[in-house]
Amino acid sequence: MRGQSRKESLSDSRDLDGSYDQLTGHPPGPTKKALKQRFLKLLPCCGPQALPSVSENSVEDEFELSTVCHRPEGLEQLQEQTKFTRKELQVLYRGFKNECPSGIVNEENFKQIYSQFFPQGDSSTYATFLFNAFDTNHDGSVSFEDFVAGLSVILRGTIDDRLNWAFNLYDLNKDGCITKEEMLDIMKSIYDMMGKYTYPALREEAPREHVESFFQKMDRNKDGVVTVEEFIESCQKDENIMRSMQLFDNVI
Amino acid sequence: MAAGVAAWLPFARAAAIGWMPVANCPMPLAPADKNKRQDELIVLNVSGRRFQTWRTTLERYPDTLLGSTEKEFFFNEDTKEYFFDRDPEVFRCVLNFYRTGKLHYPRYECISAYDDELAFYGILPEIIGDCCYEEYKDRKRENAERLMDDNDSENNQESMPSLSFRQTMWRAFENPHTSTLALVFYYVTGFFIAVSVITNVVETVPCGTVPGSKELPCGERYSVAFFCLDTACVMIFTVEYLLRLFAAPSRYRFIRSVMSIIDVVAIMPYYIGLVMTNNEDVSGAFVTLRVFRVFRIFKFSRHSQGLRILGYTLKSCASELGFLLFSLTMAIIIFATVMFYAEKGSSASKFTSIPASFWYTIVTMTTLGYGDMVPKTIAGKIFGSICSLSGVLVIALPVPVIVSNFSRIYHQNQRADKRRAQKKARLARIRVAKTGSSNAYLHSKRNGLLNEALELMGTPEEEHMGKTASLIESQHHHLLHCLEKTTGLSYLVDDPLLSVRTSTIKNHEFIDEQMFEQNCMESSMQNYPSTRSPSLSSHPGLTTTCCSRRSKKTTHLPNSNLPATRLRSMQELSTIHIQGSEQPSLTTSRSSLNLKADDGLRPNCKTSQITTAIISIPTPPALTPEGESRPPPASPGPNTNIPSIASNVVKVSAL
């Protein structure tokens, strides 16, 4: 019915154990829902129901997502909204469209693309944080406008804009302040990207210690959270940070 | 890192903003983008088809031709594009690789052409995508097998004079067509194998009765005759085995090979029988040993290619055969059990135990149906019918795999044989082409000299006549000429082809011809025991060929394999006489000749530059592999002859 045929080897006995569906290659668990939906559709008594159209791990849903095509706004609007030149926007879009022909990136794709740059470690957590930072309207996907808006701030914005953006990245629940737990999550994700094979070897307490030193530096009033003003102020006082912020001027 | 993702590198670098505020140490400096070019379109012109792509697309793979500075070698300044004189179809795939990161292999493309193109562009074939990789590997394997076949047959047919006796013998054994002796040996052993097998068979036939006793098999009635036959056969086989053992290049490997094991097993029973004829109780064992004599029939596989193919097929289908066996065993056990329990109830049932039911199951599943065991209960009949139906299925499934394997190998063999047969014709054609090109060299030499003559005689408008050779050809000929000068030898060529070409030269040189003839006759009378001079006068039309060239010539290319019978016996001389009437400065000394020729060369750069005079005695020793002992003066010939020709002509030997 679905017209998909996957050639699986005879040696794969998982289908006999019921843990693996020969046709779709997915564990049959989640597709039970799809089967049920199909069965319900067949019954004459049930009218067309509002079946949830977007759900994870369903083949039909994959079909739907892949047929969605998002087109960005025109070049002129983007030029106004961001600080990129026309040519830069063209280059960015070509790269974007190459990896994501449908015009939008979902979290999975995002994580996969980002992980290509860090072959040794596990960059998925940090990629999730990034995704949430780029996805400004929180609709679960990053369109080209979101993408370019974020890049514009980071690469062409003022130092304050950049610091703001970084703060936004750290603030996982977007409540205006960074707690120690949030910072710890961020730190762990950064250390994860390094992978297991480092010199000196990664110690268990390293992220926590790092967080402590960060808070010591940033938290002026020692209230356990870092607000955006404290953050920007502390960063402006730090030479290293200011200099590193200028690295982004020449990325594109 | 995949290609397309390279475009996301700016994003990844931008995302590093999250690390900056938490970093404890200062960041390293960013690499400066020295040639910060805007991304530009570059045009790739491949044999006229223009492809355009961004520069950054190509730079994704910097270790390939297009991604590195190597492509600058192909940049055409006039048209501002990169020109590649290659196949545009394959280039399409190559460019798609840069674009998408996946290399595909088009099915219609020839595998070696594709490999060549990939090698040219510096792309490893290993990165072919999964979708096309299997096809690529299959085709590559087929091609490799074909090449191996060709190489094998080449090696077999090379005449290596330096083979030792042992190696010749081994080759004779492996390939009976190499010599008559090998063929004889081949047929003799074949005959004796047949005799031996037939003897074994006839031995057991009952041969009529001796009155007073029961019917005897022939073996016992004529035991002496059969014994003699057997002895003879075994002797032949033993001798053959020992000879093979002696000749084998690797005796250890030979002993382990299948054929040698068959040989040993075939002759062992006889020797064992010789050793222990007298012992009664082991004679029973000896009788069973005789069964092994039937293995002699496998010796025929050396004689039959089809048998070898069959054996090879079975070996290569071992897994399918194993599967067949396994599934059959499973089915047999299942059905035997079922039949046993189904038939347990009926009285006087033949299904006494499960192993006893095995026989019924096998007979039914293979649809033999002897009928010695038949189910009587209804349940038994039902299960019996299910058994026979499933038997058909189980057997029918792996058989086509085996059949297709056999077919593939068999056809491969057929193709190999066909190729070997076509090889002779191919080699002959290649030889003709080779001689053709060397003929062209000599022809153009003569042309060049003719040009010289015409110029010397002041007929410049006829110059273009001799410019039949293209620039490349003339450069090639110059190269050959330089080689001649370096070694002091010169090429000889087969005449008939040449004469065809020379007849195309126009007749305005006729003036030369007569003088030329005369001088030729003179010189040939002088120096060479030639009987050919009279023949020249009968061919006035041919301008550049001398009398002596009328005779049979042979090809003496350094690499030629022509048999000794075609070696010329006479020295050949072909001379072109350039009438140097208005150039009295022409002397006969070689050095001045050279000088003159050089002078003449400069204004005549455009024409063939083969103008220096050579009179070389042909057949220099190096060129005749057949080793006719030419007199040593042959090589310093060019120098010695000239003084002897005291005439006012520059004789140039266009060899």
Interface residues (C-beta under 8 A of the other chain):
Chain A: K87 V91 L92 R94 G95 F96 N98 E99 I113 Y114 Q116 F117 P119 Y126 F129 L130 A133 F147 G150 L151 I154 L155 R162 L163 W165 A166 L169 Y170 M183 I186 M187 I190 H210 S213 F214 M218 F231 C235 N240 I241 R243 S244 M245 L247 F248 N250 V251 I252
Chain B: M1 A2 G4 V5 A6 A7 W8 L9 P10 F11 A12 R13 A14 A15 I17 G18 W19 M20 P21 V22 A23 N24 C25 P26 M27 A30 A32 D33 Q38 D39 W54 T56
